[in-house]
């Protein structure tokens, strides 16, 4: 199907024939595969992963592989380019809610995992999130430590074979931190943590972190900065990096249930680095849920998905957005969306739960209109 102006949407493909929830998606650029993690609610209560392969305008998935043999209510993943591995982080609900990590290796249409490693055994890890710092060639995890009143914690990790190693745990906010996401700003070579600050009334805050030269520690030099004065829903925060405009983008729900988006800009140097924000903008007014976002470097737009199988393309100019029309990627009321962009195939993969079909997993691909960067006498007007 073709919707909007130059936007392609594929037919849905079967991701999993079991009842699932809480999808997480990541692109493995070394293997040119998309990996989707999900919680299997079809009786096994385990966390599984499937490997997706794009061929033209279709995507197919291999058999599910167990990632964690217990239930993980919160999890995230990123690609570690230096090792060519997938970093999977999660809360182990079956073991005192410890914060754990596993390293995945994609081969063909399957994935295998090394042994799980605990990176915080202080009980009750809340909503871990992870990103890859390309400059440091390390991954950075953030989470809330429930046993310490939800204090915001961070740690730097590295990959050795199929084993993760970790530096010293740091604190990025000593108050109560709820929903969160972390994103790497490649231009500034910094990470940005977006989160809900419960201590300040559930407003939206962000803070900039720097991985130390030793590759083991992380510092947060400046205080947190507010990006949203209204309450922010904990489950809704998603952050991405716009590589063309060299900005970070955060999408979320406000207390009126509007779908919101804001642009963040890092400035300064050294320990004086700070982040500032444009004015938050509404991309969907009222009754917004099931949010996810990812950046499409070929169309140079942020793709935002939300309830009822809908999405919008958002173009950044300075610190403001121009939102395209609402479009559909599914005919069913999609839930638990996750997104990853395949840079080889130039397709955005959206993995969702289909509640209209006993909760099975489905995946579609979206491709926006690509922006040409080749200027010739023929296309110059």
C-alpha positions, 0 to 999 in steps of 0.5 A, spaced: 500 500 500 502 507 498 499 512 503 501 519 504 506 522 499 511 517 497 510 513 503 510 505 503 507 501 508 507 493 507 502 488 509 503 485 516 507 479 517 507 474 522 512 475 528 509 470 533 503 466 533 503 467 541 500 472 545 505 477 547 506 484 550 512 489 551 515 489 544 523 491 543 526 492 537 533 493 535 537 493 528 543 489 527 547 493 522 553 487 521 548 482 520 542 486 516 537 483 521 532 486 525 531 483 532 524 483 536 524 482 543 517 480 547 514 477 553 510 471 551 504 471 555 501 465 551 503 460 557 510 460 558 511 467 561 518 467 558 522 473 554 523 471 547 527 474 541 526 473 534 530 475 528 527 478 522 530 478 515 527 484 509 527 481 502 524 487 498 517 489 500 516 483 505 519 481 512 520 474 515 522 472 522 525 466 524 523 461 530 523 464 537 529 463 542 528 464 549 532 470 552 530 470 559 526 463 562 522 468 567 518 474 566 521 481 565 516 486 566 521 492 563 526 491 558 530 494 552 536 493 547 541 496 543 546 494 538 554 494 540 557 496 533 564 495 536 563 487 537 557 486 533 553 484 538 546 485 541 545 488 548 539 486 552 537 489 559 532 487 563 528 486 570 528 479 572 521 479 576 523 472 578 529 473 581 528 479 586 527 484 580 535 484 579 537 488 574 540 484 568 544 483 562 545 478 556 549 479 550 546 476 543 549 474 537 545 474 531 546 468 526 542 467 519 535 467 522 536 466 529 540 469 535 543 466 541 545 468 548 551 468 553 550 467 560 546 473 564 550 478 568 547 482 574 549 489 573 545 491 580 543 486 585 540 491 590 533 489 588 527 492 584 530 495 578 525 499 574 524 501 567 532 500 564 533 503 558 540 502 554 543 506 548 550 505 544 555 510 545 559 510 538 565 514 540 566 510 547 564 504 544 561 502 550 553 501 552 550 505 557 544 503 562 540 507 566 534 505 571 531 506 577 533 503 583 526 501 587 530 499 593 533 506 594 526 510 593 527 510 585 533 513 585 536 514 578 542 510 576 547 509 570 552 504 568 557 504 563 558 497 560 562 493 555 562 487 551 567 481 551 565 475 547 558 474 549 559 477 556 558 484 559 562 487 563 561 494 567 564 500 570 562 503 577 554 505 578 553 512 578 547 517 580 544 521 575 538 524 579 537 522 587 530 523 587 524 519 585 525 517 577 520 513 573 519 512 566 525 514 562 529 513 556 536 514 553 539 516 547 546 518 544 548 524 541 553 523 535 555 530 534 556 532 541 558 525 543 554 525 549 548 521 552 541 524 554 537 521 559 529 523 558 525 521 564 519 523 569 521 526 575 516 524 581 520 528 586 518 534 582 511 532 580 512 528 575 514 533 570 519 531 564 527 532 566 533 531 562 540 530 563 547 530 559 552 524 561 559 523 559 563 517 558 569 517 561 576 516 557 577 510 561 571 507 558 568 505 565 565 511 568 560 516 567 559 523 569 553 528 569 556 534 570 550 539 570 543 539 573 537 536 570 533 541 565 526 541 565 523 539 558 515 539 560 512 543 565 506 538 565 505 531 568 508 526 563 506 519 563 511 514 565 510 509 560 510 514 554 517 516 554 521 515 547 527 518 545 531 518 538 537 522 535 536 526 528 542 525 525 541 530 520 539 536 524 544 533 530 538 534 535 535 529 540 527 528 540 523 526 545 516 523 544 511 522 550 504 523 553 502 529 557 497 530 563 492 531 558 493 525 554 496 529 548 501 526 544 507 531 545 514 532 542 520 536 543 527 537 540 533 538 545 540 541 543 546 540 547 551 546 547 557 548 551 563 543 552 567 539 557 563 539 564 559 545 562 555 541 557 548 543 558 541 541 554 536 546 552 529 545 549 524 548 544 517 549 545 513 542 546 508 541 540 502 536 540 502 531 534 496 528 536 491 532 541 488 527 546 487 520 547 494 518 545 497 512 547 501 506 545 507 511 543 513 509 540 518 513 535 524 512 531 528 516 526 528 515 518 535 517 516 533 516 508 527 521 509 530 525 514 524 524 519 522 522 525 516 516 525 512 517 531 507 511 532 501 511 536 494 507 538 490 504 532 495 502 528 497 510 526 503 514 525 505 521 523 512 523 520 515 529 523 520 533 520 525 537 525 527 545 523 531 548 528 527 546 535 520 546 531 517 540 528 512 540 522 508 534 522 505 530 516 498 527 516 496 521 520 497 515 516 495 508 518 500 502 518 495 497 521 487 496 520 487 493 527 488 497 534 495 495 535 499 495 542 506 495 545 509 498 539 517 497 537 521 500 532 527 499 528 530 502 522 534 497 517 539 502 514 541 497 508 534 496 506 531 503 507 525 500 511 522 502 518 520 496 522 514 496 526 513 490 531 506 490 535 501 486 538 495 485 535 489 484 540 484 483 534 487 476 533 488 473 540 494 478 541 499 475 536 505 479 534 505 482 527 510 487 523 509 492 518 514 496 514 514 503 513 518 507 508 518 515 507 519 519 501 527 519 501 531 525 500 536 526 495 543 528 497 546 528 490 546 535 486 547 535 479 545 539 473 539 535 471 536 536 478 538 543 480 532 548 478 
